[in-house]
Amino acid sequence: MSEPSGEQIVSAAAALHDALRARGDEIEALRRLPDDIVATFADAGFYRLCVPRVYGGLEEDPTIMMRVVETLATADASAAWCAFIGASSGAVLAYVDPLQATEIFDKPTRVLGGVFAPRGKALAPAAAPAAPAASNVYSVSGRWQWGSGTQGADWIMGGCLVLRDGEPDLLPTGIPRSRMFLAPRADVEFHDTWNVSGLCGTGSTDFSFNALSIPHSRSADLTAGEPLAGPLYTFPIFGLLAIGISCVGLGLARAAIDELVQLAGGKVPGMSVRTLAARSRTQADVARAHAMVAGARSYLYEVVAAAYAFAQKNGEVEIAHRRDVRLAASHAMETSARAVDMMYALGGGTSVYRTSPLQRYFRDVHVATQHMIVGDQSWETAGRVLLGIDTDTSML
């Protein structure tokens, strides 16, 4: 059986639209993605998009992941969020020891998830040399927030500071070394913490590793490690995370505009004899929102395509490209939130009812904006690079 093409995977996402939208209340009430939807996404290849081909993945152009996520988000933002988390997490396998990566991704429907932030601690064995062997086993403990999709994942990752003899292990730059450690779901403790205003169905609950014994070979250094060769893995993994978030925003904005257009044709606001669509403010704001979102989307896709083309040709992604990807992602997320706000406001009293999709789009988009990858820090870092100010670009 031949592998699905990128276009076929995008089409598969589009084909799920009506079914996902019909299950929106169920997904929100469950507070995680139902197992059958996780399995459907796995069968469609969504979670394989960034997994290296050598391990059975698809190693696709990042714009394919973007289109899949954006398409899913027009139906259900929580489902789209889990899809991009699973997809981007697959790229971590490019940094893992090949034997371990093969064991982890032992069939094409495996799902990975986790949190990059180094909130855990990995204690190196006392007798370990400064340059660790693949067989070295660490004692890994920690608790992580924002574990989106982890309850449906087979393997879960947690970022950790590496401690040697009780002290942080330092990189040559003097920065503490951090690594992502992977554990099977059965070894992970979950905490029921995901009671939130939006993106309720992402299952972004806390999880813990409790003194797990994990070999060095089942870990990855995403900032100083050497990934497999290939343009996708010269592309910044934090950039993949940022564009996934922003594409959820773009999908929400598109859905909000479409919902308002449908509502405006039939709604006659109180104290009026004209439909909402006949109002000049409605006409102007819908046009503005459409142009804003289209412009932000074009900018995002343009810079991602340029970065990937540069990587294909040169085997690297320059700082200027990394800066532009993060800048475009933050801009797309911010613009999407503004567009959703405008549609929510135009909807008037209708927007506040649970029966209106506009209230969910409003809640979902304002949880997405809170992610640090598209927050103020990303603007500041990009601005420092643009101004020529010395800055830490490891997170770009």
C-alpha positions in Angstrom: 0.0 0.0 0.0 1.5 3.4 -1.0 2.0 6.2 1.5 -0.6 9.0 1.4 0.5 12.2 -0.2 0.4 15.5 1.5 -2.6 16.6 -0.5 -4.4 13.4 0.4 -3.8 14.0 4.1 -5.1 17.6 3.8 -8.2 16.2 2.0 -8.6 13.7 4.8 -8.7 16.6 7.3 -11.4 18.4 5.2 -13.5 15.2 5.0 -13.7 15.1 8.8 -15.1 18.6 9.2 -18.8 17.8 9.7 -18.2 14.8 12.0 -15.8 16.8 14.2 -18.1 19.8 14.4 -21.1 17.6 15.3 -19.0 16.2 18.2 -17.8 19.6 19.6 -19.9 19.5 22.7 -18.8 15.9 23.4 -15.2 16.8 23.0 -15.5 19.8 25.3 -17.4 17.9 28.0 -14.9 15.0 28.0 -12.0 17.6 28.3 -9.8 15.5 26.1 -9.9 14.1 22.6 -12.0 10.9 22.4 -10.0 7.7 21.7 -11.8 7.0 18.5 -10.9 10.4 17.1 -7.2 10.0 18.2 -7.3 6.7 16.3 -8.9 8.3 13.2 -6.2 11.0 13.2 -3.5 8.3 13.5 -5.0 6.3 10.6 -5.2 9.4 8.5 -1.4 10.1 9.0 -1.7 13.3 10.9 0.7 12.2 13.6 3.2 10.9 11.1 3.7 14.2 9.3 7.0 15.2 11.1 8.3 11.7 11.9 11.5 10.8 9.9 10.8 8.6 6.9 13.5 6.2 8.0 11.3 5.3 11.0 8.1 5.0 9.0 7.0 8.6 9.1 6.1 10.9 6.3 8.6 13.8 6.9 6.4 16.2 5.0 6.9 19.8 4.1 5.7 21.9 7.1 3.1 23.7 5.1 1.2 20.4 4.9 0.9 20.2 8.7 -0.2 23.8 8.7 -3.0 23.2 6.2 -4.2 20.1 8.1 -4.3 22.0 11.4 -6.0 25.0 9.9 -8.6 22.8 8.2 -9.3 20.9 11.4 -9.6 24.1 13.4 -12.5 25.4 11.3 -14.4 22.4 12.7 -13.0 22.0 16.3 -10.0 23.8 17.7 -9.3 21.3 20.4 -9.0 18.5 17.8 -6.7 20.7 15.7 -4.6 21.5 18.7 -4.1 17.8 19.5 -3.3 17.1 15.9 -0.5 19.6 15.7 0.9 18.6 19.1 1.1 15.0 18.0 2.5 15.9 14.6 5.2 18.3 15.8 6.2 15.9 18.6 7.1 13.3 16.0 10.0 15.5 14.9 11.7 14.7 18.3 12.5 11.3 16.9 15.0 12.9 14.6 17.1 13.7 17.7 16.7 10.3 19.4 19.1 7.3 19.2 18.1 5.3 16.1 17.5 2.0 17.9 15.3 3.7 20.5 13.4 5.7 17.8 12.7 2.5 15.9 11.3 0.9 19.1 9.2 3.9 20.0 7.7 4.3 16.5 7.2 0.6 15.9 4.0 1.1 13.9 2.6 4.0 11.9 -0.2 4.8 14.3 2.0 5.5 17.3 1.2 8.9 18.9 3.7 11.1 20.8 3.1 14.1 23.0 4.6 16.1 25.8 6.0 19.3 27.0 9.4 20.9 26.0 9.7 23.2 29.0 12.5 21.8 31.3 10.3 21.5 34.4 11.8 18.1 35.4 15.1 16.9 36.7 17.2 14.1 35.2 19.8 12.8 37.7 22.9 11.4 35.9 24.3 8.2 37.3 27.1 8.9 39.7 29.7 7.0 37.7 28.7 8.5 34.4 31.5 10.2 32.4 31.1 13.8 31.3 30.3 12.6 27.8 27.4 10.2 28.5 27.1 6.9 26.8 23.8 5.8 25.2 23.5 3.1 27.9 23.6 5.6 30.9 20.4 5.5 32.8 19.0 8.6 34.5 16.5 8.9 37.3 13.9 11.3 35.9 11.3 13.1 38.0 9.1 16.1 37.4 5.6 17.5 36.9 4.6 19.3 33.7 1.6 21.5 32.9 -0.1 21.9 29.5 0.2 18.2 28.5 -2.0 18.6 25.5 -3.1 15.3 24.0 -0.9 13.2 26.4 -3.8 11.0 27.6 -4.2 9.7 24.1 -0.4 9.4 23.4 1.6 6.2 23.5 4.8 7.9 24.4 5.1 11.0 26.5 8.0 13.5 26.7 9.1 15.8 29.5 11.8 18.5 29.3 14.4 18.2 32.1 17.4 19.9 33.5 20.3 17.4 33.6 22.0 17.3 37.0 25.4 15.8 37.5 26.6 15.3 41.1 23.7 17.5 42.3 24.7 20.4 40.0 23.3 21.5 36.7 25.3 20.1 33.7 26.4 23.1 31.7 26.8 23.6 28.0 30.0 25.2 26.7 28.0 28.4 26.6 27.4 28.2 30.3 23.7 27.6 29.9 22.3 24.6 31.8 21.8 21.5 29.7 18.3 20.3 29.1 17.0 17.2 27.5 13.6 15.7 26.6 13.1 12.2 28.1 10.5 9.8 26.8 8.4 7.4 28.8 5.5 5.0 27.8 2.1 6.2 28.9 1.7 3.4 31.4 4.7 4.9 33.4 3.2 8.4 33.6 0.9 9.8 36.3 -1.9 12.1 35.1 -3.5 14.8 37.3 -7.0 16.1 36.7 -6.2 19.8 36.4 -7.7 20.8 33.0 -10.7 22.8 34.0 -10.4 25.9 31.8 -12.3 28.5 29.7 -11.3 27.4 26.2 -9.6 24.6 24.2 -11.4 22.4 26.8 -11.1 19.3 24.7 -7.3 19.3 24.4 -6.7 17.3 27.6 -3.9 19.7 28.5 -3.7 18.3 32.0 -0.6 18.1 34.3 1.4 14.9 34.2 4.3 13.5 36.3 7.4 11.3 36.0 8.2 9.8 39.4 11.8 8.6 39.6 11.6 6.8 36.2 14.7 5.1 35.0 15.3 6.3 31.4 18.4 5.6 29.3 20.2 8.4 27.7 19.4 6.9 24.3 15.7 7.6 25.0 16.2 11.3 25.3 16.8 14.2 23.0 18.6 17.6 23.1 16.5 20.0 21.0 18.8 23.0 21.4 22.3 21.6 21.1 21.7 18.1 19.6 22.4 17.0 16.1 19.2 15.7 14.4 19.0 13.5 11.4 19.8 15.1 8.1 16.9 16.5 6.1 15.4 20.0 5.6 12.6 19.4 8.1 15.0 18.8 10.9 17.1 21.9 10.2 13.8 23.7 10.5 13.4 24.9 14.1 11.2 22.6 16.2 10.0 25.5 18.3 9.1 27.1 15.0 7.0 24.0 14.2 5.2 24.5 17.5 4.6 28.2 16.8 3.1 27.7 13.4 0.9 24.9 14.7 -0.6 27.2 17.3 -1.1 30.1 14.8 -2.8 27.8 12.3 -5.3 26.9 15.0 -5.9 30.6 15.3 -6.3 31.0 11.6 -8.8 28.2 11.5 -10.8 29.7 14.3 -10.8 33.1 12.7 -12.1 31.7 9.4 -14.8 29.7 11.2 -15.9 32.9 13.1 -16.1 35.0 10.0 -18.2 32.3 8.2 -20.5 31.9 11.3 -21.1 35.6 11.5 -21.8 35.8 7.7 -24.4 33.1 8.1 -25.9 34.7 11.2 -26.0 38.2 9.7 -28.3 37.3 6.8 -31.1 36.3 9.1 -30.7 38.2 12.4 -32.6 41.4 12.9 -31.1 43.1 16.0 -33.4 44.6 18.6 -34.7 48.1 18.0 -34.0 47.6 14.3 -35.9 46.7 11.1 -32.8 45.9 9.1 -30.8 42.6 9.2 -27.4 42.6 10.8 -25.9 42.1 7.3 -27.5 45.4 6.2 -25.6 47.4 8.8 -22.6 49.4 7.6 -20.6 48.4 10.6 -21.1 44.7 9.9 -20.2 45.1 6.3 -17.0 47.0 7.1 -15.9 44.8 10.0 -16.4 41.6 8.1 -14.4 43.0 5.2 -11.6 44.1 7.6 -11.5 40.8 9.4 -11.4 38.9 6.1 -8.5 41.0 4.8 -6.7 40.9 8.1 -6.8 37.1 8.3 -6.0 36.6 4.7 -3.0 38.9 5.0 -1.6 37.3 8.1 -2.1 33.8 6.6 -0.3 34.8 3.4 2.6 36.2 5.4 2.9 33.1 7.5 2.8 30.6 4.6 5.2 32.8 2.6 7.9 32.9 5.3 7.5 29.2 6.2 7.8 28.2 2.5 10.9 30.4 2.1 12.6 28.9 5.2 11.9 25.4 4.1 13.1 26.1 0.5 16.3 27.6 2.0 16.7 24.4 4.1 16.2 22.2 1.1 18.9 24.0 -0.8 21.4 24.8 2.0 20.9 22.3 4.7 20.2 24.9 7.3 17.7 27.6 8.3 19.3 31.0 8.9 18.5 33.1 12.0 16.7 35.6 9.7 14.3 32.8 8.5 13.8 31.6 12.1 13.0 35.1 13.2 10.5 35.6 10.4 8.8 32.3 11.1 8.3 33.2 14.7 7.3 36.7 13.9 4.7 35.6 11.3 3.3 33.0 13.7 2.8 35.5 16.5 1.3 38.0 14.0 -1.1 35.4 12.7 -2.2 34.4 16.2 -2.7 38.0 17.3 -4.6 38.9 14.1 -6.8 35.8 14.4 -7.8 36.8 17.9 -8.7 40.3 16.8 -10.8 38.9 14.0 -12.6 36.5 16.3 -13.2 39.4 18.7 -14.7 41.5 16.0 -17.1 38.7 14.9 -18.1 38.0 18.5 -18.9 41.7 19.0 -20.9 41.9 15.8 -23.0 38.9 16.9 -24.3 40.9 19.9 -26.4 39.0 22.4 -26.5 35.9 20.2 -22.7 35.4 20.8 -23.0 34.7 24.5 -25.3 31.7 24.3 -23.9 28.2 24.4 -25.8 27.4 21.3 -23.7 29.9 19.3 -20.4 28.7 18.0 -19.1 32.3 18.3 -18.8 31.9 22.1 -16.6 28.8 21.7 -14.4 30.4 19.1 -14.0 33.4 21.4 -13.0 31.2 24.4 -10.7 29.0 22.3 -8.8 31.7 20.6 -8.1 33.5 23.9 -6.6 30.4 25.4 -4.4 29.9 22.3 -3.1 33.4 22.6 -1.8 32.6 26.1 0.9 30.2 24.8 4.3 31.6 25.5 5.6 30.6 22.0 3.4 33.2 20.4 3.4 35.6 23.3 5.2 38.8 24.1 8.6 37.1 24.4 8.5 36.0 20.8 7.9 39.6 19.7 10.7 40.8 21.9 13.2 38.2 20.6 12.3 39.0 17.0 12.7 42.7 17.7 16.1 42.3 19.2 17.3 40.3 16.2 15.9 43.0 13.9 17.6 45.7 15.9 20.9 43.9 15.9 20.9 43.5 19.7 22.8 40.5 21.1 20.2 37.9 22.2 19.7 34.2 22.9 18.2 32.7 19.7 18.2 29.1 20.9 14.4 29.2 21.2 14.0 30.4 17.6 
